Amino acid sequence: MSSIREPRGSKTKLKTNSSSSSSSSSSSCSSRPCSSSIDGGAAAAALPAAAAALLFGECWLPFFKLYDSDFVQKGPLDHFSSFFREKLWREGRKVGFLEGVICFQNAPLLRQACAGVLTEKGLCRIFPPVLGHEHRPVSFTFAAAAAVPAPVARLARIHELLLHLIATKTQQQQQQQQQPGAVAALFAVGKRHHPDPQNDAAKSLEAARAACEELLQLLSSSETEGRRTFLYSSEAELLRSQRVLLHLGNHLLEFVDFVYWQCRGSYCAALCAILKRGELDLGTLLPPRPEGCAALSLSERLLLELKARAAAKYPDSLVSCTGAVLANEKLLSVLVKVLLLRTHAHSSQQVHSALSCLDLWLQLLAARGLPLPPNFDFAFFRSALELVLSSDLYPVVTKGLWLVYRNLPILDGEQLQQLLGALCLRRLALRLLLHWAWLVRRAFILLLLYRLVEGMRRVIARVTGSELTFSQQQQQQQQQQQGRRVALSTEEAVVVDGYSVLVQLMKALGMDELLPAAAVSAAAAAAAQFHKGNATYAGAPATPATAAAAAAAAAAAAAGTDPAPDAKQTAPGPSPAAAAGPAAAAVAAAAAAAAPQQQQQQQQLFEGDVDAPELQAYRKLAVAEFKKEIEHYKAWVAAGALSLPMMVIPSAPLDANTDVPLEGWQ
């Protein structure tokens, strides 16, 4: 295994794509020389430093690959060099490449000594008897009378092509070995400066790769549903096809050490595919496990692997495997629990990796048009997001807002009310909007504009029948329009309630309402009709105006009369409650006494004090940033509002050994 290590405290960064050469072996770094050593089939490259080294990446470099004839090149003075380029891995993730040239000098000359008996004539060899066997030539072409299926005939032709390519490779190597060292070095320099596009070796390698890919495709194909086999018209045709497959398998087994290095993996895969063919019907192979048992076993192993690792150390292959497992969307709940319970809330790196993985799962469901599964534990998910958004670490809060921003459409009405309405708006709106970190403020402003305000704009377009584009003439027409009788969905009602919280927050900060008041009132009336017909909906709490109206309605109900319209309430005359009797008069008096008190104690729809002294500096910054993003939002709407703007979140903290002026990031 090859590894690269960097000394602690050093600012020198190792390049992930570089090369150098050495007399024995080589690796590369950006500014300091690297020493390398070879021990037991592993090459290690480390920076010379007395301090402890920091692992950058690892790779496996087998010796038999370095000695392979496809990589070894002969140079002057009988020196042999082998070029390698391997991927660097760290914790299952590819972090770069390692390139180098290993030079073999003064290689010992090995010669087979004679084996025999020492006699008076000298050493005499002993030739043991050799038992031969009858050799049958392999048939690559078939006459019309001895026909086989077309895929089997193609397999025979690919077999012939592979033999031809191996012979071509052997001839090319012999020609290179017969050249003197100086001539070979001269040709190598000429090819380096003037590359030949018609290189025979490169052509042979590409042809071998293409033949192996076609071979794997043919061996994986089938004309039946139950078994991997072709259809045959007679038993003789089946026997001829079996002979073709056996000859091909014998070739793959015997020549795997002589084929191009890049094709050895395909040779092994093709040999396994031949053993699984239905034509051979090998009874020594065990049948596959039942599909249900195999899926259960794989799911258990996957969950145990997720549980054993921290979220920041998930390999890319493991994350891709979890995405494939979500073909059964009911596994989402247990995956989320295992992931979040293994994530430390005070580690920015772990939270960043965990929320990125969670976003991948939710996006996979959204791409398939599926909501959250019915067994999904949304209460656990909400509590985890509440912990993230309430954190004191701004990268953690920003990543949580990024997750909410991207995945709001997958939530249903009740889930949207709990996450967006109750958590993000009523409880944490002031904290997030007046946060000390500009990155958090900007992320929350984008969430408000492109999710909440945009949703309210579409609700208004559905209620009024005309789309709002923020032009002055269109706003004047919107003021004169009246709302239609439209039944809102639960999600639309949540958006209307959330927008009312945003309007109150903007007014508390001294900002004007973004959407026309008349259009907002029409949407609010439709939302009120929804709340009236849905008694189980836990929406927005009652405002002072709605509380006074409810008290008046209660008084009218106690009097046994209908609540009077506003025009009749302003008309002079005796009060209906007073004319109804002393009980109704008492209820009306209590409601009249409660109304001024409720107006005095104005109900605030969000938590926090806008006028707190410690928030005034951030209040000015937040208002300026909000107004700037509003202009961008209006331009986005005028352009057609086609795609959701991307919220870019840095994967590392901005203050990690970096001096960045904040004005340049606005």
C-alpha positions in Angstrom: 0.0 0.0 0.0 1.4 3.4 -0.9 0.7 6.4 1.3 1.5 10.1 1.3 1.9 11.9 4.6 2.2 15.6 5.3 3.9 17.0 8.4 1.7 18.8 10.9 1.9 22.5 10.9 3.2 22.7 7.4 1.3 24.7 4.8 2.8 22.8 1.9 0.0 21.0 0.0 0.6 17.8 -1.8 -0.4 17.8 -5.5 -3.0 15.2 -6.4 -1.7 15.0 -10.0 2.0 15.3 -10.5 5.0 13.1 -11.3 8.7 12.9 -10.8 11.4 10.3 -11.2 14.1 8.7 -9.0 16.7 6.1 -9.3 14.7 3.6 -7.3 11.2 4.9 -7.2 9.4 8.3 -7.1 6.4 10.2 -6.0 5.6 13.9 -6.0 4.8 16.9 -3.9 4.5 20.6 -4.6 7.6 22.2 -3.2 9.6 19.9 -1.1 11.4 16.7 -2.2 9.9 13.4 -1.4 11.6 10.3 -0.3 10.2 6.9 -1.1 10.9 3.3 -0.2 9.7 -0.1 -1.2 9.0 -2.8 1.3 7.1 -6.1 0.9 5.1 -5.1 -2.2 4.1 -1.7 -0.9 5.5 1.7 -2.0 5.4 4.5 0.6 6.1 8.2 -0.1 6.6 10.6 2.8 7.9 14.1 3.4 11.2 14.1 5.4 10.2 15.7 8.7 11.0 15.0 12.3 7.4 15.8 13.3 4.5 13.4 13.1 3.2 13.0 9.6 -0.4 13.5 8.5 -1.9 10.9 6.2 -3.1 12.4 2.9 -4.0 9.3 0.8 -3.2 5.6 0.2 -3.0 3.4 -2.9 -2.2 -0.2 -3.6 0.7 -0.8 -6.0 1.4 -4.6 -6.6 4.8 -5.7 -7.7 3.6 -8.0 -10.3 2.1 -5.0 -12.1 5.4 -3.1 -12.0 7.1 -6.2 -13.5 4.5 -6.7 -16.2 5.7 -6.4 -19.7 3.0 -3.9 -20.6 4.6 -1.3 -18.2 8.3 -2.1 -18.2 10.4 -0.2 -20.8 14.0 -0.8 -21.5 16.3 2.2 -21.4 20.0 2.8 -22.0 22.6 1.0 -20.0 20.3 -2.0 -19.5 18.1 0.0 -17.1 14.4 -0.9 -16.9 11.7 1.7 -15.9 8.1 1.1 -15.1 5.6 4.0 -15.1 2.6 3.8 -12.8 -0.5 6.0 -12.1 -2.7 5.0 -9.3 -5.7 6.5 -7.5 -5.2 7.9 -4.0 -7.9 6.8 -1.5 -8.7 8.0 1.9 -11.5 6.5 4.0 -13.1 5.1 0.9 -13.0 8.5 -1.0 -10.8 9.2 -4.0 -8.7 12.3 -3.2 -6.3 12.4 -6.1 -3.7 10.4 -8.2 -0.1 9.2 -7.6 2.2 9.1 -10.5 5.8 7.9 -10.7 8.5 6.0 -12.5 10.3 3.1 -10.8 13.7 2.4 -12.3 15.4 -1.0 -12.0 19.2 -0.9 -12.2 21.7 -3.7 -12.3 19.1 -6.3 -12.4 20.7 -9.8 -11.8 20.8 -12.1 -14.8 19.0 -15.3 -14.1 19.7 -18.4 -16.2 18.3 -21.9 -15.8 21.0 -24.4 -15.0 21.1 -27.8 -16.6 19.4 -30.5 -14.7 20.7 -34.1 -15.2 23.5 -36.5 -14.2 27.2 -35.8 -14.0 29.0 -38.4 -16.1 32.4 -38.8 -17.6 31.1 -36.9 -20.6 30.0 -34.0 -18.4 26.5 -33.0 -17.3 23.9 -35.0 -19.3 20.3 -34.0 -19.3 17.6 -36.4 -18.5 14.5 -36.1 -20.7 11.5 -37.6 -18.9 8.8 -39.2 -21.0 6.1 -36.7 -22.0 2.6 -37.9 -22.2 0.8 -35.9 -24.8 -2.9 -35.7 -25.6 -4.9 -35.5 -28.8 -5.3 -31.9 -29.8 -8.4 -30.9 -31.5 -8.3 -27.6 -33.4 -10.8 -24.9 -32.3 -13.5 -24.1 -34.8 -14.1 -20.4 -35.3 -16.3 -20.7 -38.4 -19.3 -22.9 -38.9 -20.9 -24.2 -42.1 -24.5 -23.8 -42.9 -25.2 -27.4 -42.1 -23.5 -27.1 -38.7 -25.0 -23.7 -37.7 -25.1 -22.3 -34.2 -27.1 -19.3 -32.9 -25.8 -15.9 -34.0 -24.5 -14.9 -30.5 -22.5 -18.1 -30.2 -21.0 -17.6 -33.6 -20.0 -14.1 -32.6 -18.4 -15.5 -29.4 -16.2 -17.8 -31.6 -15.1 -14.9 -33.7 -14.2 -12.8 -30.6 -12.2 -15.8 -29.4 -10.2 -15.8 -32.6 -9.7 -12.0 -32.4 -8.4 -12.3 -28.9 -5.8 -14.9 -29.9 -4.7 -12.7 -32.8 -4.3 -9.7 -30.5 -2.2 -11.7 -28.0 0.0 -12.8 -30.9 0.3 -9.2 -32.1 1.3 -8.1 -28.6 4.0 -10.8 -28.4 5.5 -9.7 -31.7 5.6 -6.1 -30.7 7.4 -6.9 -27.5 10.0 -9.0 -29.4 10.7 -6.2 -31.8 11.3 -3.8 -28.9 13.6 -6.3 -27.1 15.7 -6.9 -30.3 16.5 -3.2 -30.7 19.7 -1.9 -29.1 19.4 0.2 -26.0 20.6 3.4 -27.7 18.3 3.0 -30.6 15.4 2.3 -28.3 16.1 5.4 -26.3 16.4 7.5 -29.5 13.0 6.2 -30.7 11.5 6.9 -27.3 12.6 10.5 -27.4 11.3 10.9 -30.9 7.9 9.5 -30.0 7.8 11.8 -27.0 8.2 14.9 -29.1 6.4 13.7 -32.2 3.6 11.3 -31.1 2.5 8.9 -33.7 -1.3 8.9 -34.0 -1.2 5.4 -35.7 0.5 3.7 -32.8 0.0 0.0 -33.2 0.3 -0.8 -29.5 -2.4 1.7 -28.6 -4.6 0.3 -31.4 -4.2 -3.2 -30.2 -5.1 -2.2 -26.6 -8.2 -0.4 -27.7 -9.3 -3.4 -29.9 -8.7 -5.8 -27.0 -10.8 -3.6 -24.6 -13.6 -3.4 -27.2 -13.6 -7.1 -27.7 -13.7 -7.8 -24.0 -16.7 -5.4 -23.5 -18.6 -7.1 -26.4 -17.7 -10.5 -24.9 -19.2 -9.6 -21.5 -22.3 -8.2 -23.1 -22.9 -11.4 -25.1 -22.3 -13.7 -22.1 -24.7 -11.6 -20.0 -27.5 -11.8 -22.6 -30.3 -14.3 -22.7 -33.2 -15.3 -24.8 -35.2 -16.9 -22.0 -36.6 -15.6 -18.7 -35.7 -18.3 -16.3 -32.1 -19.1 -17.2 -29.3 -17.3 -18.9 -29.2 -19.2 -22.1 -29.9 -19.0 -25.8 -32.6 -20.9 -27.8 -31.4 -23.9 -29.8 -33.2 -25.8 -32.6 -31.6 -29.1 -32.0 -29.5 -31.1 -29.5 -26.5 -31.1 -32.0 -26.6 -27.3 -32.1 -26.5 -27.2 -28.3 -23.5 -29.5 -28.2 -21.6 -27.3 -30.7 -22.4 -24.2 -28.6 -21.2 -25.9 -25.5 -17.9 -26.7 -27.2 -17.5 -23.1 -28.2 -18.1 -22.0 -24.6 -15.7 -24.6 -23.2 -12.9 -23.5 -25.7 -13.5 -19.9 -24.8 -13.4 -20.6 -21.1 -10.2 -22.6 -21.5 -8.6 -19.6 -23.4 -9.7 -17.2 -20.7 -8.1 -19.3 -18.0 -4.8 -20.0 -19.8 -4.1 -16.6 -21.3 -5.1 -14.4 -18.4 -1.4 -13.8 -17.5 -0.5 -13.0 -21.1 -3.2 -10.6 -22.1 -2.9 -6.8 -21.7 -3.0 -5.7 -18.0 -6.0 -3.5 -18.6 -8.0 -6.5 -19.9 -7.3 -9.0 -17.1 -10.3 -7.9 -15.1 -12.5 -8.5 -18.1 -11.1 -11.9 -18.6 -11.9 -12.9 -15.0 -15.4 -11.5 -15.3 -16.0 -13.3 -18.6 -14.8 -16.6 -17.1 -17.4 -16.2 -14.2 -20.1 -15.4 -16.8 -19.3 -18.6 -18.7 -19.6 -20.7 -15.5 -23.1 -19.3 -14.9 -24.4 -20.0 -18.4 -27.3 -22.3 -18.6 -25.8 -24.2 -21.6 -23.2 -25.8 -19.4 -25.5 -26.6 -16.5 -22.8 -27.0 -14.0 -24.3 -28.9 -11.1 -21.4 -28.2 -8.8 -22.3 -24.5 -8.3 -24.6 -23.7 -5.5 -28.0 -22.1 -6.4 -28.4 -18.5 -5.5 -30.1 -17.5 -2.3 -33.7 -16.5 -2.4 -34.2 -12.9 -3.4 -35.9 -12.0 -0.1 -33.2 -13.5 2.1 -30.4 -11.9 0.1 -32.1 -8.5 0.2 -32.6 -8.8 4.0 -29.0 -9.8 4.5 -27.6 -7.0 2.4 -29.9 -4.5 4.2 -28.7 -5.6 7.6 -25.0 -5.4 6.6 -25.5 -2.0 5.1 -27.2 -0.7 8.3 -24.4 -2.2 10.5 -21.8 -0.5 8.3 -23.6 2.8 8.6 -23.8 2.4 12.3 -20.1 1.5 12.7 -18.8 4.7 10.9 -19.1 8.4 11.6 -21.0 10.4 9.0 -17.9 12.2 7.8 -16.2 8.9 7.0 -18.8 7.4 4.7 -17.1 6.2 1.5 -18.6 7.4 -1.8 -19.5 3.8 -2.6 -21.4 3.4 0.6 -23.4 6.5 0.0 -24.3 5.3 -3.5 -25.3 2.0 -2.1 -27.8 3.7 0.3 -29.3 5.5 -2.7 -29.8 2.1 -4.4 -31.4 0.6 -1.3 -34.0 3.4 -1.3 -35.7 1.7 -4.1 -37.7 0.5 -1.1 -38.6 4.0 0.2 -39.8 2.5 3.6 -36.1 2.1 4.6 -35.7 5.9 4.7 -36.8 6.3 8.3 -34.3 3.8 9.7 -31.5 5.2 7.4 -32.2 8.7 8.7 -32.1 7.6 12.4 -28.9 5.6 12.0 -27.3 8.6 10.2 -28.3 11.3 12.6 -27.7 9.3 15.7 -24.1 8.8 14.5 -23.6 12.5 13.9 -22.1 14.9 16.5 -24.1 18.1 16.5 -21.0 20.2 17.4 -18.8 18.9 14.6 -19.3 21.0 11.5 -17.7 18.4 9.3 -19.9 15.6 10.5 -23.1 17.7 10.2 -22.1 18.8 6.7 -21.6 15.2 5.5 -24.7 13.9 7.2 -27.0 16.6 5.8 -25.5 16.1 2.3 -26.3 12.4 2.5 -29.8 13.2 3.8 -30.3 15.6 0.9 -29.3 12.9 -1.5 -31.9 10.6 -0.2 -34.7 13.2 -0.2 -33.8 14.3 -3.7 -34.0 10.6 -4.9 -37.5 10.4 -3.6 -38.4 13.7 -5.1 -37.0 12.6 -8.5 -39.3 9.6 -8.4 -42.3 11.8 -7.5 -42.8 10.2 -4.1 -43.6 11.9 -0.8 -42.1 10.8 2.5 -43.1 7.3 3.3 -46.0 6.7 5.8 -43.6 5.1 8.3 -41.2 8.0 8.3 -40.6 9.4 11.8 -41.1 13.1 11.1 -41.0 14.1 14.8 -37.5 12.7 15.1 -36.5 14.5 11.9 -38.0 17.8 13.1 -36.2 17.6 16.5 -32.9 16.9 14.7 -33.4 20.0 12.4 -34.4 22.1 15.5 -31.1 21.1 17.1 -29.2 22.0 13.9 -30.9 25.4 13.4 -30.5 26.3 17.1 -26.8 25.6 17.0 -24.2 28.3 17.9 -22.0 27.2 15.0 -22.9 29.1 11.9 -21.7 26.5 9.3 -24.1 24.0 11.0 -27.0 26.5 10.9 -26.3 27.4 7.3 -26.2 23.7 6.2 -29.5 23.1 7.9 -31.2 26.0 6.1 -29.7 24.7 2.9 -31.4 21.3 3.5 -34.8 23.0 4.2 -34.4 25.2 1.2 -33.9 22.3 -1.2 -36.4 19.8 0.1 -39.5 21.8 1.2 -41.7 20.5 -1.8 -41.5 16.9 -0.5 -43.3 17.7 2.7 -47.1 17.5 3.0 -49.3 20.2 4.7 -48.9 19.1 8.3 -45.2 18.5 8.0 -44.8 21.9 6.3 -46.6 23.6 9.1 -44.4 22.0 11.8 -41.1 22.7 10.0 -41.6 26.0 8.1 -44.4 27.6 10.1 -43.8 26.6 13.7 -40.0 26.1 13.7 -38.4 28.4 11.1 -40.9 31.3 11.2 -42.5 31.5 14.6 -39.7 30.3 16.8 -36.4 31.0 15.0 -37.2 33.7 12.4 -35.8 36.6 14.4 -32.7 34.6 15.5 -31.9 33.6 11.9 -32.7 36.9 10.2 -30.6 38.9 12.7 -27.8 36.4 13.0 -24.3 37.6 13.5 -23.0 35.6 10.5 -23.9 37.0 7.2 -23.9 33.6 5.6 -26.8 32.5 7.9 -28.7 35.7 7.2 -28.4 35.3 3.5 -29.4 31.6 3.6 -32.6 32.5 5.6 -33.4 35.4 3.3 -33.2 33.1 0.3 -35.5 30.6 2.0 -38.0 33.4 2.8 -38.0 34.9 -0.7 -37.8 31.9 -3.0 -39.8 29.5 -1.0 -42.3 31.4 1.2 -42.9 34.6 -0.9 -42.8 32.7 -4.2 -45.3 30.3 -2.8 -47.6 33.1 -1.7 -47.2 34.7 -5.1 -48.5 31.5 -6.7 -51.4 31.3 -4.2 -52.4 34.8 -5.1 -52.2 34.0 -8.8 -54.6 31.1 -8.2 -57.0 33.1 -6.0 -57.1 36.3 -8.2 -56.7 34.7 -11.6 -53.7 36.9 -12.6 -50.0 36.3 -12.0 -48.1 38.9 -10.1 -45.0 40.3 -11.8 -44.2 43.3 -9.7 -44.9 45.8 -12.5 -46.6 49.1 -11.4 -49.5 48.8 -13.9 -50.1 45.2 -12.9 -50.1 46.1 -9.2 -52.7 48.8 -9.8 -54.9 46.3 -11.6 -54.3 43.8 -8.7 -55.6 46.4 -6.2 -58.9 46.5 -8.1 -59.4 42.8 -8.5 -61.4 40.6 -6.0 -60.6 37.1 -5.0 -62.5 34.2 -6.4 -64.0 31.4 -4.5 -61.1 28.9 -4.5 -60.6 26.0 -2.2 -57.0 26.0 -0.9 -55.0 23.0 -0.1 -53.3 22.5 3.3 -49.9 23.4 1.9 -51.3 26.7 0.4 -53.0 27.5 3.7 -49.6 27.0 5.5 -48.0 29.4 3.0 -50.6 32.1 3.7 -50.2 31.8 7.4 -46.4 31.8 7.1 -46.5 34.9 4.9 -48.6 36.7 7.6 -45.7 36.0 10.1 -43.2 37.4 7.6 -45.3 40.5 7.0 -45.4 41.2 10.7 -41.6 40.7 11.0 -40.9 43.0 8.1 -43.1 45.7 9.6 -41.3 45.3 12.9 -38.0 45.9 11.1 -39.4 49.0 9.3 -39.8 47.4 5.9 -42.7 47.6 3.5 -44.9 44.7 2.6 -43.6 42.9 -0.6 -46.9 41.8 -2.2 -50.0 44.0 -2.8 -52.2 44.3 0.3 -55.5 43.6 -1.6 -54.2 40.4 -3.2 -52.9 39.3 0.2 -56.3 40.0 1.8 -58.0 37.9 -0.9 -55.6 35.0 -0.2 -56.1 35.4 3.5 -59.9 35.2 3.1 -59.5 31.9 1.2 -57.2 30.6 3.9 -59.9 31.6 6.5 -62.5 29.6 4.7 -60.1 26.7 4.7 -59.6 27.0 8.5 -63.3 27.2 9.0 -63.9 24.0 7.2 -60.9 22.1 8.7 -61.3 22.0 12.5 -58.2 19.7 12.9 -55.8 22.1 11.3 -53.5 23.7 13.9 -52.6 26.8 12.0 -51.9 30.4 13.0 -53.0 31.6 16.4 -55.8 34.2 16.6 -54.8 37.8 16.0 -56.5 40.7 18.0 -58.9 41.4 15.1 -60.0 37.8 14.8 -60.2 37.5 18.6 -62.6 40.5 18.8 -64.7 39.1 15.9 -64.9 35.7 17.7 -66.0 37.5 20.9 -68.7 39.4 19.0 -69.9 36.1 17.4 -70.0 34.4 20.8 -72.1 37.3 22.2 -74.5 37.1 19.2 -74.8 33.3 19.6 -75.6 33.7 23.3 -78.3 36.3 22.3 -79.8 33.9 19.8 -79.2 36.3 16.8 -76.9 36.3 13.8 -73.8 38.5 13.9 -74.6 41.8 12.2 -72.6 43.1 9.2 -70.2 46.0 9.7 -72.5 48.5 8.2 -75.3 47.7 10.6 -72.9 47.7 13.5 -72.1 51.3 12.9 -75.7 52.4 12.7 -77.1 54.2 15.7 -79.6 52.3 17.9 -79.7 49.9 20.8 -77.2 47.1 21.0 -78.6 43.7 20.0 -76.9 42.1 23.0 -78.4 44.6 25.4 -81.9 44.0 23.9 -81.5 40.3 24.2 -81.3 40.1 27.9 -79.0 40.5 30.9 -76.9 37.3 30.1 -76.1 38.4 26.6 -75.4 41.9 27.8 -72.8 40.5 30.3 -71.1 38.5 27.5 -71.0 41.5 25.3 -69.6 43.6 28.1 -66.9 41.1 28.8 -66.0 41.0 25.1 -65.9 44.8 24.9 -63.6 44.9 28.0 -61.3 42.3 26.5 -60.9 44.0 23.1 -59.0 47.1 24.3 -56.7 44.9 26.5 -55.9 42.6 23.5 -55.2 45.7 21.3 -53.0 47.0 24.1 -51.0 43.7 24.2 -50.5 43.3 20.5 -49.9 39.6 19.8 -46.6 38.9 18.2 -46.5 36.0 15.8 -42.7 35.4 16.2 -40.6 34.9 19.2 -38.0 37.5 20.3 -37.5 41.2 20.8 -36.7 43.2 17.7 -35.7 46.2 19.8 -33.1 44.4 21.8 -29.9 46.5 22.0 -27.6 43.7 21.0 -29.5 43.2 17.8 -29.5 46.7 16.4 -26.1 46.4 14.6 -27.2 43.2 12.8 -30.7 44.7 12.2 -29.3 47.4 9.9 -27.2 44.8 8.0 -30.1 42.4 7.7 -32.5 45.1 6.4 -29.9 46.2 3.8 -29.3 42.6 2.7 -33.0 41.8 2.6 -33.7 44.8 0.3 -30.9 43.8 -2.0 -32.1 40.2 -2.3 -35.7 41.5 -2.9 -34.5 43.3 -6.0 -32.8 40.1 -7.2 -36.0 38.2 -6.5 -38.1 40.6 -8.5 -35.7 40.4 -11.4 -35.9 36.6 -11.2 -39.7 36.7 -11.3 -39.6 39.1 -14.3 -37.3 36.7 -16.1 -39.9 33.9 -15.8 -39.0 32.3 -12.4 -37.8 29.2 -14.3 -35.4 27.4 -12.0 -34.7 27.7 -8.3 -31.6 29.7 -7.5 -28.8 27.7 -6.1 -27.8 28.2 -2.5 -24.0 27.7 -2.4 -22.7 26.6 1.1 -18.9 26.3 1.6 -17.8 22.9 2.8 -15.2 24.4 5.1 -15.5 27.4 7.5 -14.5 30.7 5.9 -12.3 31.6 8.9 -10.1 28.4 8.6 -6.7 29.9 8.0 -8.3 32.3 5.5 -8.5 36.1 5.5 -11.6 36.9 3.4 -13.1 40.4 3.4 -16.8 40.1 4.0 -17.6 42.8 1.5 -16.3 40.7 -1.3 -18.7 37.9 -0.5 -21.9 40.0 -0.5 
